[in-house]
């Protein structure tokens, strides 16, 4: 289902792209997270961000 409202689209993109992935268990964490919420590892990486202009 495409999001048409530009404000909602921005919010959706923020939550889809601004996440940190645990290198140990691949769990998604908040971008502000210092450690993984699943395994408490500090081995987090930010998710790759690619701008899609659609
Ligand atoms: Zn983890």
mmCIF file of the protein (N, C-alpha, C, O) and its ligand, coordinates in Angstrom:
data_MODEL
# 
_entry.id   MODEL 
# 
loop_
_entity.id 
_entity.type 
_entity.pdbx_number_of_molecules 
1 polymer     1 
2 non-polymer 1 
# 
_entity_poly.entity_id                      1 
_entity_poly.type                           'polypeptide(L)' 
_entity_poly.nstd_linkage                   no 
_entity_poly.nstd_monomer                   no 
_entity_poly.pdbx_seq_one_letter_code       
;(UNK)(UNK)(UNK)(UNK)(UNK)(UNK)(UNK)(UNK)(UNK)(UNK)(UNK)(UNK)(UNK)(UNK)(UNK)(UNK)
(UNK)(UNK)(UNK)(UNK)(UNK)(UNK)(UNK)(UNK)(UNK)(UNK)(UNK)(UNK)(UNK)(UNK)(UNK)(UNK)
(UNK)(UNK)(UNK)(UNK)(UNK)(UNK)(UNK)(UNK)(UNK)(UNK)(UNK)(UNK)(UNK)(UNK)(UNK)(UNK)
(UNK)(UNK)(UNK)(UNK)(UNK)(UNK)
;
_entity_poly.pdbx_seq_one_letter_code_can   XXXXXXXXXXXXXXXXXXXXXXXXXXXXXXXXXXXXXXXXXXXXXXXXXXXXXX 
_entity_poly.pdbx_strand_id                 A 
# 
loop_
_entity_poly_seq.entity_id 
_entity_poly_seq.num 
_entity_poly_seq.mon_id 
_entity_poly_seq.hetero 
1 1  UNK n 
1 2  UNK n 
1 3  UNK n 
1 4  UNK n 
1 5  UNK n 
1 6  UNK n 
1 7  UNK n 
1 8  UNK n 
1 9  UNK n 
1 10 UNK n 
1 11 UNK n 
1 12 UNK n 
1 13 UNK n 
1 14 UNK n 
1 15 UNK n 
1 16 UNK n 
1 17 UNK n 
1 18 UNK n 
1 19 UNK n 
1 20 UNK n 
1 21 UNK n 
1 22 UNK n 
1 23 UNK n 
1 24 UNK n 
1 25 UNK n 
1 26 UNK n 
1 27 UNK n 
1 28 UNK n 
1 29 UNK n 
1 30 UNK n 
1 31 UNK n 
1 32 UNK n 
1 33 UNK n 
1 34 UNK n 
1 35 UNK n 
1 36 UNK n 
1 37 UNK n 
1 38 UNK n 
1 39 UNK n 
1 40 UNK n 
1 41 UNK n 
1 42 UNK n 
1 43 UNK n 
1 44 UNK n 
1 45 UNK n 
1 46 UNK n 
1 47 UNK n 
1 48 UNK n 
1 49 UNK n 
1 50 UNK n 
1 51 UNK n 
1 52 UNK n 
1 53 UNK n 
1 54 UNK n 
# 
loop_
_struct_asym.id 
_struct_asym.entity_id 
A 1 
B 2 
# 
loop_
_chem_comp.id 
_chem_comp.type 
_chem_comp.mon_nstd_flag 
UNK 'L-peptide linking' . 
ZN  non-polymer         . 
# 
_pdbx_entity_nonpoly.entity_id   2 
_pdbx_entity_nonpoly.name        ? 
_pdbx_entity_nonpoly.comp_id     ZN 
# 
_pdbx_nonpoly_scheme.asym_id         B 
_pdbx_nonpoly_scheme.entity_id       2 
_pdbx_nonpoly_scheme.mon_id          ZN 
_pdbx_nonpoly_scheme.ndb_seq_num     1 
_pdbx_nonpoly_scheme.pdb_seq_num     101 
_pdbx_nonpoly_scheme.auth_seq_num    101 
_pdbx_nonpoly_scheme.pdb_mon_id      ZN 
_pdbx_nonpoly_scheme.auth_mon_id     ZN 
_pdbx_nonpoly_scheme.pdb_strand_id   A 
_pdbx_nonpoly_scheme.pdb_ins_code    . 
# 
loop_
_atom_site.group_PDB 
_atom_site.id 
_atom_site.type_symbol 
_atom_site.label_atom_id 
_atom_site.label_alt_id 
_atom_site.label_comp_id 
_atom_site.label_asym_id 
_atom_site.label_entity_id 
_atom_site.label_seq_id 
_atom_site.pdbx_PDB_ins_code 
_atom_site.Cartn_x 
_atom_site.Cartn_y 
_atom_site.Cartn_z 
_atom_site.occupancy 
_atom_site.B_iso_or_equiv 
_atom_site.pdbx_formal_charge 
_atom_site.auth_seq_id 
_atom_site.auth_comp_id 
_atom_site.auth_asym_id 
_atom_site.auth_atom_id 
_atom_site.pdbx_PDB_model_num 
ATOM   1   N  N  . UNK A 1 1  ? 0.853  -1.194  0.000  1.00 0.00 ? 1   UNK A N  1 
ATOM   2   C  CA . UNK A 1 1  ? 0.000  0.000   0.000  1.00 0.00 ? 1   UNK A CA 1 
ATOM   3   C  C  . UNK A 1 1  ? 0.883  1.237   0.000  1.00 0.00 ? 1   UNK A C  1 
ATOM   4   O  O  . UNK A 1 1  ? 1.604  1.467   0.971  1.00 0.00 ? 1   UNK A O  1 
ATOM   5   N  N  . UNK A 1 2  ? 0.852  2.034   -1.049 1.00 0.00 ? 2   UNK A N  1 
ATOM   6   C  CA . UNK A 1 2  ? 1.731  3.218   -1.102 1.00 0.00 ? 2   UNK A CA 1 
ATOM   7   C  C  . UNK A 1 2  ? 1.261  4.321   -0.165 1.00 0.00 ? 2   UNK A C  1 
ATOM   8   O  O  . UNK A 1 2  ? 0.065  4.561   0.004  1.00 0.00 ? 2   UNK A O  1 
ATOM   9   N  N  . UNK A 1 3  ? 2.230  4.974   0.427  1.00 0.00 ? 3   UNK A N  1 
ATOM   10  C  CA . UNK A 1 3  ? 1.919  6.112   1.296  1.00 0.00 ? 3   UNK A CA 1 
ATOM   11  C  C  . UNK A 1 3  ? 1.931  7.365   0.436  1.00 0.00 ? 3   UNK A C  1 
ATOM   12  O  O  . UNK A 1 3  ? 2.924  7.673   -0.223 1.00 0.00 ? 3   UNK A O  1 
ATOM   13  N  N  . UNK A 1 4  ? 0.827  8.075   0.452  1.00 0.00 ? 4   UNK A N  1 
ATOM   14  C  CA . UNK A 1 4  ? 0.734  9.247   -0.416 1.00 0.00 ? 4   UNK A CA 1 
ATOM   15  C  C  . UNK A 1 4  ? 1.009  10.542  0.323  1.00 0.00 ? 4   UNK A C  1 
ATOM   16  O  O  . UNK A 1 4  ? 1.515  11.502  -0.257 1.00 0.00 ? 4   UNK A O  1 
ATOM   17  N  N  . UNK A 1 5  ? 0.674  10.566  1.601  1.00 0.00 ? 5   UNK A N  1 
ATOM   18  C  CA . UNK A 1 5  ? 0.898  11.777  2.375  1.00 0.00 ? 5   UNK A CA 1 
ATOM   19  C  C  . UNK A 1 5  ? 2.397  11.991  2.590  1.00 0.00 ? 5   UNK A C  1 
ATOM   20  O  O  . UNK A 1 5  ? 3.053  11.127  3.173  1.00 0.00 ? 5   UNK A O  1 
ATOM   21  N  N  . UNK A 1 6  ? 2.954  13.109  2.140  1.00 0.00 ? 6   UNK A N  1 
ATOM   22  C  CA . UNK A 1 6  ? 4.403  13.324  2.254  1.00 0.00 ? 6   UNK A CA 1 
ATOM   23  C  C  . UNK A 1 6  ? 4.913  13.315  3.688  1.00 0.00 ? 6   UNK A C  1 
ATOM   24  O  O  . UNK A 1 6  ? 6.047  12.909  3.944  1.00 0.00 ? 6   UNK A O  1 
ATOM   25  N  N  . UNK A 1 7  ? 4.087  13.757  4.612  1.00 0.00 ? 7   UNK A N  1 
ATOM   26  C  CA . UNK A 1 7  ? 4.510  13.764  6.017  1.00 0.00 ? 7   UNK A CA 1 
ATOM   27  C  C  . UNK A 1 7  ? 4.613  12.337  6.534  1.00 0.00 ? 7   UNK A C  1 
ATOM   28  O  O  . UNK A 1 7  ? 5.583  11.973  7.198  1.00 0.00 ? 7   UNK A O  1 
ATOM   29  N  N  . UNK A 1 8  ? 3.603  11.536  6.224  1.00 0.00 ? 8   UNK A N  1 
ATOM   30  C  CA . UNK A 1 8  ? 3.621  10.140  6.652  1.00 0.00 ? 8   UNK A CA 1 
ATOM   31  C  C  . UNK A 1 8  ? 4.742  9.381   5.973  1.00 0.00 ? 8   UNK A C  1 
ATOM   32  O  O  . UNK A 1 8  ? 5.349  8.495   6.573  1.00 0.00 ? 8   UNK A O  1 
ATOM   33  N  N  . UNK A 1 9  ? 5.019  9.723   4.726  1.00 0.00 ? 9   UNK A N  1 
ATOM   34  C  CA . UNK A 1 9  ? 6.094  9.073   3.990  1.00 0.00 ? 9   UNK A CA 1 
ATOM   35  C  C  . UNK A 1 9  ? 7.437  9.327   4.677  1.00 0.00 ? 9   UNK A C  1 
ATOM   36  O  O  . UNK A 1 9  ? 8.274  8.431   4.793  1.00 0.00 ? 9   UNK A O  1 
ATOM   37  N  N  . UNK A 1 10 ? 7.618  10.554  5.123  1.00 0.00 ? 10  UNK A N  1 
ATOM   38  C  CA . UNK A 1 10 ? 8.857  10.922  5.795  1.00 0.00 ? 10  UNK A CA 1 
ATOM   39  C  C  . UNK A 1 10 ? 9.021  10.125  7.089  1.00 0.00 ? 10  UNK A C  1 
ATOM   40  O  O  . UNK A 1 10 ? 10.104 9.632   7.403  1.00 0.00 ? 10  UNK A O  1 
ATOM   41  N  N  . UNK A 1 11 ? 7.927  10.015  7.822  1.00 0.00 ? 11  UNK A N  1 
ATOM   42  C  CA . UNK A 1 11 ? 7.973  9.262   9.080  1.00 0.00 ? 11  UNK A CA 1 
ATOM   43  C  C  . UNK A 1 11 ? 8.274  7.794   8.794  1.00 0.00 ? 11  UNK A C  1 
ATOM   44  O  O  . UNK A 1 11 ? 9.067  7.166   9.496  1.00 0.00 ? 11  UNK A O  1 
ATOM   45  N  N  . UNK A 1 12 ? 7.640  7.258   7.770  1.00 0.00 ? 12  UNK A N  1 
ATOM   46  C  CA . UNK A 1 12 ? 7.858  5.854   7.420  1.00 0.00 ? 12  UNK A CA 1 
ATOM   47  C  C  . UNK A 1 12 ? 9.310  5.624   7.016  1.00 0.00 ? 12  UNK A C  1 
ATOM   48  O  O  . UNK A 1 12 ? 9.924  4.648   7.445  1.00 0.00 ? 12  UNK A O  1 
ATOM   49  N  N  . UNK A 1 13 ? 9.860  6.505   6.200  1.00 0.00 ? 13  UNK A N  1 
ATOM   50  C  CA . UNK A 1 13 ? 11.246 6.363   5.775  1.00 0.00 ? 13  UNK A CA 1 
ATOM   51  C  C  . UNK A 1 13 ? 12.187 6.458   6.956  1.00 0.00 ? 13  UNK A C  1 
ATOM   52  O  O  . UNK A 1 13 ? 13.172 5.724   7.045  1.00 0.00 ? 13  UNK A O  1 
ATOM   53  N  N  . UNK A 1 14 ? 11.874 7.370   7.861  1.00 0.00 ? 14  UNK A N  1 
ATOM   54  C  CA . UNK A 1 14 ? 12.732 7.525   9.035  1.00 0.00 ? 14  UNK A CA 1 
ATOM   55  C  C  . UNK A 1 14 ? 12.822 6.216   9.795  1.00 0.00 ? 14  UNK A C  1 
ATOM   56  O  O  . UNK A 1 14 ? 13.909 5.791   10.186 1.00 0.00 ? 14  UNK A O  1 
ATOM   57  N  N  . UNK A 1 15 ? 11.688 5.581   10.003 1.00 0.00 ? 15  UNK A N  1 
ATOM   58  C  CA . UNK A 1 15 ? 11.689 4.357   10.797 1.00 0.00 ? 15  UNK A CA 1 
ATOM   59  C  C  . UNK A 1 15 ? 12.237 3.162   10.033 1.00 0.00 ? 15  UNK A C  1 
ATOM   60  O  O  . UNK A 1 15 ? 12.720 2.198   10.628 1.00 0.00 ? 15  UNK A O  1 
ATOM   61  N  N  . UNK A 1 16 ? 12.159 3.234   8.711  1.00 0.00 ? 16  UNK A N  1 
ATOM   62  C  CA . UNK A 1 16 ? 12.683 2.117   7.920  1.00 0.00 ? 16  UNK A CA 1 
ATOM   63  C  C  . UNK A 1 16 ? 14.192 2.217   7.742  1.00 0.00 ? 16  UNK A C  1 
ATOM   64  O  O  . UNK A 1 16 ? 14.883 1.202   7.654  1.00 0.00 ? 16  UNK A O  1 
ATOM   65  N  N  . UNK A 1 17 ? 14.695 3.441   7.690  1.00 0.00 ? 17  UNK A N  1 
ATOM   66  C  CA . UNK A 1 17 ? 16.110 3.621   7.338  1.00 0.00 ? 17  UNK A CA 1 
ATOM   67  C  C  . UNK A 1 17 ? 16.981 3.928   8.538  1.00 0.00 ? 17  UNK A C  1 
ATOM   68  O  O  . UNK A 1 17 ? 18.145 3.529   8.576  1.00 0.00 ? 17  UNK A O  1 
ATOM   69  N  N  . UNK A 1 18 ? 16.439 4.628   9.515  1.00 0.00 ? 18  UNK A N  1 
ATOM   70  C  CA . UNK A 1 18 ? 17.263 5.024   10.649 1.00 0.00 ? 18  UNK A CA 1 
ATOM   71  C  C  . UNK A 1 18 ? 17.178 3.963   11.742 1.00 0.00 ? 18  UNK A C  1 
ATOM   72  O  O  . UNK A 1 18 ? 16.573 4.177   12.793 1.00 0.00 ? 18  UNK A O  1 
ATOM   73  N  N  . UNK A 1 19 ? 17.786 2.840   11.477 1.00 0.00 ? 19  UNK A N  1 
ATOM   74  C  CA . UNK A 1 19 ? 17.826 1.766   12.468 1.00 0.00 ? 19  UNK A CA 1 
ATOM   75  C  C  . UNK A 1 19 ? 19.246 1.241   12.555 1.00 0.00 ? 19  UNK A C  1 
ATOM   76  O  O  . UNK A 1 19 ? 20.053 1.420   11.642 1.00 0.00 ? 19  UNK A O  1 
ATOM   77  N  N  . UNK A 1 20 ? 19.529 0.603   13.649 1.00 0.00 ? 20  UNK A N  1 
ATOM   78  C  CA . UNK A 1 20 ? 20.810 -0.052  13.809 1.00 0.00 ? 20  UNK A CA 1 
ATOM   79  C  C  . UNK A 1 20 ? 20.590 -1.557  13.835 1.00 0.00 ? 20  UNK A C  1 
ATOM   80  O  O  . UNK A 1 20 ? 19.664 -2.063  14.469 1.00 0.00 ? 20  UNK A O  1 
ATOM   81  N  N  . UNK A 1 21 ? 21.455 -2.244  13.138 1.00 0.00 ? 21  UNK A N  1 
ATOM   82  C  CA . UNK A 1 21 ? 21.345 -3.698  13.037 1.00 0.00 ? 21  UNK A CA 1 
ATOM   83  C  C  . UNK A 1 21 ? 22.464 -4.316  13.865 1.00 0.00 ? 21  UNK A C  1 
ATOM   84  O  O  . UNK A 1 21 ? 23.614 -3.881  13.806 1.00 0.00 ? 21  UNK A O  1 
ATOM   85  N  N  . UNK A 1 22 ? 22.109 -5.325  14.628 1.00 0.00 ? 22  UNK A N  1 
ATOM   86  C  CA . UNK A 1 22 ? 23.099 -6.034  15.429 1.00 0.00 ? 22  UNK A CA 1 
ATOM   87  C  C  . UNK A 1 22 ? 23.920 -6.942  14.525 1.00 0.00 ? 22  UNK A C  1 
ATOM   88  O  O  . UNK A 1 22 ? 23.377 -7.703  13.724 1.00 0.00 ? 22  UNK A O  1 
ATOM   89  N  N  . UNK A 1 23 ? 25.249 -6.847  14.669 1.00 0.00 ? 23  UNK A N  1 
ATOM   90  C  CA . UNK A 1 23 ? 26.097 -7.702  13.828 1.00 0.00 ? 23  UNK A CA 1 
ATOM   91  C  C  . UNK A 1 23 ? 26.085 -9.150  14.320 1.00 0.00 ? 23  UNK A C  1 
ATOM   92  O  O  . UNK A 1 23 ? 26.506 -10.063 13.609 1.00 0.00 ? 23  UNK A O  1 
ATOM   93  N  N  . UNK A 1 24 ? 25.610 -9.340  15.513 1.00 0.00 ? 24  UNK A N  1 
ATOM   94  C  CA . UNK A 1 24 ? 25.643 -10.672 16.107 1.00 0.00 ? 24  UNK A CA 1 
ATOM   95  C  C  . UNK A 1 24 ? 24.370 -11.455 15.771 1.00 0.00 ? 24  UNK A C  1 
ATOM   96  O  O  . UNK A 1 24 ? 24.434 -12.601 15.326 1.00 0.00 ? 24  UNK A O  1 
ATOM   97  N  N  . UNK A 1 25 ? 23.214 -10.820 15.990 1.00 0.00 ? 25  UNK A N  1 
ATOM   98  C  CA . UNK A 1 25 ? 21.961 -11.547 15.803 1.00 0.00 ? 25  UNK A CA 1 
ATOM   99  C  C  . UNK A 1 25 ? 21.038 -10.880 14.778 1.00 0.00 ? 25  UNK A C  1 
ATOM   100 O  O  . UNK A 1 25 ? 19.917 -11.339 14.558 1.00 0.00 ? 25  UNK A O  1 
ATOM   101 N  N  . UNK A 1 26 ? 21.512 -9.794  14.151 1.00 0.00 ? 26  UNK A N  1 
ATOM   102 C  CA . UNK A 1 26 ? 20.748 -9.115  13.100 1.00 0.00 ? 26  UNK A CA 1 
ATOM   103 C  C  . UNK A 1 26 ? 19.429 -8.517  13.571 1.00 0.00 ? 26  UNK A C  1 
ATOM   104 O  O  . UNK A 1 26 ? 18.529 -8.289  12.764 1.00 0.00 ? 26  UNK A O  1 
ATOM   105 N  N  . UNK A 1 27 ? 19.309 -8.265  14.861 1.00 0.00 ? 27  UNK A N  1 
ATOM   106 C  CA . UNK A 1 27 ? 18.083 -7.654  15.355 1.00 0.00 ? 27  UNK A CA 1 
ATOM   107 C  C  . UNK A 1 27 ? 18.088 -6.166  15.029 1.00 0.00 ? 27  UNK A C  1 
ATOM   108 O  O  . UNK A 1 27 ? 19.135 -5.521  14.982 1.00 0.00 ? 27  UNK A O  1 
ATOM   109 N  N  . UNK A 1 28 ? 16.891 -5.644  14.807 1.00 0.00 ? 28  UNK A N  1 
ATOM   110 C  CA . UNK A 1 28 ? 16.742 -4.210  14.571 1.00 0.00 ? 28  UNK A CA 1 
ATOM   111 C  C  . UNK A 1 28 ? 16.694 -3.486  15.900 1.00 0.00 ? 28  UNK A C  1 
ATOM   112 O  O  . UNK A 1 28 ? 16.018 -3.921  16.832 1.00 0.00 ? 28  UNK A O  1 
ATOM   113 N  N  . UNK A 1 29 ? 17.410 -2.383  15.982 1.00 0.00 ? 29  UNK A N  1 
ATOM   114 C  CA . UNK A 1 29 ? 17.399 -1.587  17.204 1.00 0.00 ? 29  UNK A CA 1 
ATOM   115 C  C  . UNK A 1 29 ? 17.143 -0.133  16.853 1.00 0.00 ? 29  UNK A C  1 
ATOM   116 O  O  . UNK A 1 29 ? 17.306 0.272   15.701 1.00 0.00 ? 29  UNK A O  1 
ATOM   117 N  N  . UNK A 1 30 ? 16.749 0.642   17.832 1.00 0.00 ? 30  UNK A N  1 
ATOM   118 C  CA . UNK A 1 30 ? 16.562 2.064   17.627 1.00 0.00 ? 30  UNK A CA 1 
ATOM   119 C  C  . UNK A 1 30 ? 17.890 2.696   17.241 1.00 0.00 ? 30  UNK A C  1 
ATOM   120 O  O  . UNK A 1 30 ? 18.956 2.231   17.643 1.00 0.00 ? 30  UNK A O  1 
ATOM   121 N  N  . UNK A 1 31 ? 17.808 3.778   16.443 1.00 0.00 ? 31  UNK A N  1 
ATOM   122 C  CA . UNK A 1 31 ? 19.045 4.394   15.984 1.00 0.00 ? 31  UNK A CA 1 
ATOM   123 C  C  . UNK A 1 31 ? 19.856 4.933   17.149 1.00 0.00 ? 31  UNK A C  1 
ATOM   124 O  O  . UNK A 1 31 ? 21.077 5.058   17.054 1.00 0.00 ? 31  UNK A O  1 
ATOM   125 N  N  . UNK A 1 32 ? 19.193 5.247   18.231 1.00 0.00 ? 32  UNK A N  1 
ATOM   126 C  CA . UNK A 1 32 ? 19.876 5.794   19.392 1.00 0.00 ? 32  UNK A CA 1 
ATOM   127 C  C  . UNK A 1 32 ? 20.395 4.705   20.321 1.00 0.00 ? 32  UNK A C  1 
ATOM   128 O  O  . UNK A 1 32 ? 21.046 5.000   21.323 1.00 0.00 ? 32  UNK A O  1 
ATOM   129 N  N  . UNK A 1 33 ? 20.111 3.455   19.997 1.00 0.00 ? 33  UNK A N  1 
ATOM   130 C  CA . UNK A 1 33 ? 20.494 2.362   20.882 1.00 0.00 ? 33  UNK A CA 1 
ATOM   131 C  C  . UNK A 1 33 ? 22.008 2.248   20.983 1.00 0.00 ? 33  UNK A C  1 
ATOM   132 O  O  . UNK A 1 33 ? 22.732 2.411   20.000 1.00 0.00 ? 33  UNK A O  1 
ATOM   133 N  N  . UNK A 1 34 ? 22.461 1.968   22.180 1.00 0.00 ? 34  UNK A N  1 
ATOM   134 C  CA . UNK A 1 34 ? 23.897 1.790   22.405 1.00 0.00 ? 34  UNK A CA 1 
ATOM   135 C  C  . UNK A 1 34 ? 24.259 0.309   22.325 1.00 0.00 ? 34  UNK A C  1 
ATOM   136 O  O  . UNK A 1 34 ? 25.377 -0.062  21.966 1.00 0.00 ? 34  UNK A O  1 
ATOM   137 N  N  . UNK A 1 35 ? 23.285 -0.517  22.669 1.00 0.00 ? 35  UNK A N  1 
ATOM   138 C  CA . UNK A 1 35 ? 23.520 -1.957  22.571 1.00 0.00 ? 35  UNK A CA 1 
ATOM   139 C  C  . UNK A 1 35 ? 22.261 -2.662  22.101 1.00 0.00 ? 35  UNK A C  1 
ATOM   140 O  O  . UNK A 1 35 ? 21.162 -2.109  22.153 1.00 0.00 ? 35  UNK A O  1 
ATOM   141 N  N  . UNK A 1 36 ? 22.439 -3.887  21.643 1.00 0.00 ? 36  UNK A N  1 
ATOM   142 C  CA . UNK A 1 36 ? 21.344 -4.662  21.074 1.00 0.00 ? 36  UNK A CA 1 
ATOM   143 C  C  . UNK A 1 36 ? 20.317 -4.998  22.148 1.00 0.00 ? 36  UNK A C  1 
ATOM   144 O  O  . UNK A 1 36 ? 20.657 -5.360  23.274 1.00 0.00 ? 36  UNK A O  1 
ATOM   145 N  N  . UNK A 1 37 ? 19.045 -4.867  21.762 1.00 0.00 ? 37  UNK A N  1 
ATOM   146 C  CA . UNK A 1 37 ? 17.989 -5.167  22.740 1.00 0.00 ? 37  UNK A CA 1 
ATOM   147 C  C  . UNK A 1 37 ? 17.743 -6.670  22.841 1.00 0.00 ? 37  UNK A C  1 
ATOM   148 O  O  . UNK A 1 37 ? 17.087 -7.139  23.770 1.00 0.00 ? 37  UNK A O  1 
ATOM   149 N  N  . UNK A 1 38 ? 18.263 -7.403  21.898 1.00 0.00 ? 38  UNK A N  1 
ATOM   150 C  CA . UNK A 1 38 ? 18.039 -8.849  21.879 1.00 0.00 ? 38  UNK A CA 1 
ATOM   151 C  C  . UNK A 1 38 ? 19.156 -9.583  22.625 1.00 0.00 ? 38  UNK A C  1 
ATOM   152 O  O  . UNK A 1 38 ? 18.887 -10.392 23.513 1.00 0.00 ? 38  UNK A O  1 
ATOM   153 N  N  . UNK A 1 39 ? 20.415 -9.297  22.260 1.00 0.00 ? 39  UNK A N  1 
ATOM   154 C  CA . UNK A 1 39 ? 21.518 -10.044 22.856 1.00 0.00 ? 39  UNK A CA 1 
ATOM   155 C  C  . UNK A 1 39 ? 22.456 -9.134  23.650 1.00 0.00 ? 39  UNK A C  1 
ATOM   156 O  O  . UNK A 1 39 ? 23.458 -9.601  24.191 1.00 0.00 ? 39  UNK A O  1 
ATOM   157 N  N  . UNK A 1 40 ? 22.139 -7.841  23.724 1.00 0.00 ? 40  UNK A N  1 
ATOM   158 C  CA . UNK A 1 40 ? 22.908 -6.855  24.494 1.00 0.00 ? 40  UNK A CA 1 
ATOM   159 C  C  . UNK A 1 40 ? 24.333 -6.675  23.989 1.00 0.00 ? 40  UNK A C  1 
ATOM   160 O  O  . UNK A 1 40 ? 25.192 -6.155  24.702 1.00 0.00 ? 40  UNK A O  1 
ATOM   161 N  N  . UNK A 1 41 ? 24.571 -7.095  22.795 1.00 0.00 ? 41  UNK A N  1 
ATOM   162 C  CA . UNK A 1 41 ? 25.882 -6.865  22.202 1.00 0.00 ? 41  UNK A CA 1 
ATOM   163 C  C  . UNK A 1 41 ? 26.017 -5.393  21.824 1.00 0.00 ? 41  UNK A C  1 
ATOM   164 O  O  . UNK A 1 41 ? 25.031 -4.741  21.481 1.00 0.00 ? 41  UNK A O  1 
ATOM   165 N  N  . UNK A 1 42 ? 27.237 -4.879  21.889 1.00 0.00 ? 42  UNK A N  1 
ATOM   166 C  CA . UNK A 1 42 ? 27.457 -3.490  21.481 1.00 0.00 ? 42  UNK A CA 1 
ATOM   167 C  C  . UNK A 1 42 ? 27.900 -3.417  20.032 1.00 0.00 ? 42  UNK A C  1 
ATOM   168 O  O  . UNK A 1 42 ? 28.247 -2.348  19.530 1.00 0.00 ? 42  UNK A O  1 
ATOM   169 N  N  . UNK A 1 43 ? 27.886 -4.548  19.373 1.00 0.00 ? 43  UNK A N  1 
ATOM   170 C  CA . UNK A 1 43 ? 28.341 -4.628  17.996 1.00 0.00 ? 43  UNK A CA 1 
ATOM   171 C  C  . UNK A 1 43 ? 27.195 -4.277  17.049 1.00 0.00 ? 43  UNK A C  1 
ATOM   172 O  O  . UNK A 1 43 ? 26.604 -5.151  16.415 1.00 0.00 ? 43  UNK A O  1 
ATOM   173 N  N  . UNK A 1 44 ? 26.896 -2.986  16.968 1.00 0.00 ? 44  UNK A N  1 
ATOM   174 C  CA . UNK A 1 44 ? 25.788 -2.523  16.136 1.00 0.00 ? 44  UNK A CA 1 
ATOM   175 C  C  . UNK A 1 44 ? 26.319 -1.758  14.938 1.00 0.00 ? 44  UNK A C  1 
ATOM   176 O  O  . UNK A 1 44 ? 27.363 -1.108  14.996 1.00 0.00 ? 44  UNK A O  1 
ATOM   177 N  N  . UNK A 1 45 ? 25.571 -1.854  13.855 1.00 0.00 ? 45  UNK A N  1 
ATOM   178 C  CA . UNK A 1 45 ? 25.902 -1.043  12.685 1.00 0.00 ? 45  UNK A CA 1 
ATOM   179 C  C  . UNK A 1 45 ? 24.652 -0.314  12.229 1.00 0.00 ? 45  UNK A C  1 
ATOM   180 O  O  . UNK A 1 45 ? 23.550 -0.855  12.326 1.00 0.00 ? 45  UNK A O  1 
ATOM   181 N  N  . UNK A 1 46 ? 24.808 0.918   11.729 1.00 0.00 ? 46  UNK A N  1 
ATOM   182 C  CA . UNK A 1 46 ? 23.639 1.597   11.166 1.00 0.00 ? 46  UNK A CA 1 
ATOM   183 C  C  . UNK A 1 46 ? 23.256 0.963   9.850  1.00 0.00 ? 46  UNK A C  1 
ATOM   184 O  O  . UNK A 1 46 ? 24.113 0.551   9.068  1.00 0.00 ? 46  UNK A O  1 
ATOM   185 N  N  . UNK A 1 47 ? 21.975 0.889   9.618  1.00 0.00 ? 47  UNK A N  1 
ATOM   186 C  CA . UNK A 1 47 ? 21.491 0.310   8.368  1.00 0.00 ? 47  UNK A CA 1 
ATOM   187 C  C  . UNK A 1 47 ? 21.878 1.199   7.215  1.00 0.00 ? 47  UNK A C  1 
ATOM   188 O  O  . UNK A 1 47 ? 21.872 2.424   7.336  1.00 0.00 ? 47  UNK A O  1 
ATOM   189 N  N  . UNK A 1 48 ? 22.215 0.590   6.097  1.00 0.00 ? 48  UNK A N  1 
ATOM   190 C  CA . UNK A 1 48 ? 22.613 1.360   4.915  1.00 0.00 ? 48  UNK A CA 1 
ATOM   191 C  C  . UNK A 1 48 ? 21.442 2.193   4.428  1.00 0.00 ? 48  UNK A C  1 
ATOM   192 O  O  . UNK A 1 48 ? 20.303 1.736   4.336  1.00 0.00 ? 48  UNK A O  1 
ATOM   193 N  N  . UNK A 1 49 ? 21.776 3.425   4.123  1.00 0.00 ? 49  UNK A N  1 
ATOM   194 C  CA . UNK A 1 49 ? 20.723 4.345   3.687  1.00 0.00 ? 49  UNK A CA 1 
ATOM   195 C  C  . UNK A 1 49 ? 20.890 4.669   2.208  1.00 0.00 ? 49  UNK A C  1 
ATOM   196 O  O  . UNK A 1 49 ? 21.925 5.185   1.785  1.00 0.00 ? 49  UNK A O  1 
ATOM   197 N  N  . UNK A 1 50 ? 19.881 4.365   1.447  1.00 0.00 ? 50  UNK A N  1 
ATOM   198 C  CA . UNK A 1 50 ? 19.886 4.746   0.037  1.00 0.00 ? 50  UNK A CA 1 
ATOM   199 C  C  . UNK A 1 50 ? 18.641 5.564   -0.217 1.00 0.00 ? 50  UNK A C  1 
ATOM   200 O  O  . UNK A 1 50 ? 17.530 5.150   0.115  1.00 0.00 ? 50  UNK A O  1 
ATOM   201 N  N  . UNK A 1 51 ? 18.834 6.716   -0.804 1.00 0.00 ? 51  UNK A N  1 
ATOM   202 C  CA . UNK A 1 51 ? 17.688 7.585   -1.026 1.00 0.00 ? 51  UNK A CA 1 
ATOM   203 C  C  . UNK A 1 51 ? 16.923 7.106   -2.245 1.00 0.00 ? 51  UNK A C  1 
ATOM   204 O  O  . UNK A 1 51 ? 17.474 6.945   -3.334 1.00 0.00 ? 51  UNK A O  1 
ATOM   205 N  N  . UNK A 1 52 ? 15.654 6.887   -2.029 1.00 0.00 ? 52  UNK A N  1 
ATOM   206 C  CA . UNK A 1 52 ? 14.785 6.508   -3.150 1.00 0.00 ? 52  UNK A CA 1 
ATOM   207 C  C  . UNK A 1 52 ? 13.853 7.679   -3.415 1.00 0.00 ? 52  UNK A C  1 
ATOM   208 O  O  . UNK A 1 52 ? 13.113 8.116   -2.534 1.00 0.00 ? 52  UNK A O  1 
ATOM   209 N  N  . UNK A 1 53 ? 13.900 8.171   -4.623 1.00 0.00 ? 53  UNK A N  1 
ATOM   210 C  CA . UNK A 1 53 ? 13.030 9.287   -4.967 1.00 0.00 ? 53  UNK A CA 1 
ATOM   211 C  C  . UNK A 1 53 ? 11.821 8.786   -5.746 1.00 0.00 ? 53  UNK A C  1 
ATOM   212 O  O  . UNK A 1 53 ? 11.707 8.936   -6.962 1.00 0.00 ? 53  UNK A O  1 
ATOM   213 N  N  . UNK A 1 54 ? 10.941 8.193   -4.982 1.00 0.00 ? 54  UNK A N  1 
ATOM   214 C  CA . UNK A 1 54 ? 9.761  7.655   -5.639 1.00 0.00 ? 54  UNK A CA 1 
ATOM   215 C  C  . UNK A 1 54 ? 8.520  8.272   -5.042 1.00 0.00 ? 54  UNK A C  1 
ATOM   216 O  O  . UNK A 1 54 ? 7.408  7.951   -5.459 1.00 0.00 ? 54  UNK A O  1 
HETATM 217 ZN ZN . ZN  B 2 .  ? 21.995 -8.715  18.964 1.00 0.00 ? 101 ZN  A ZN 1 
# 
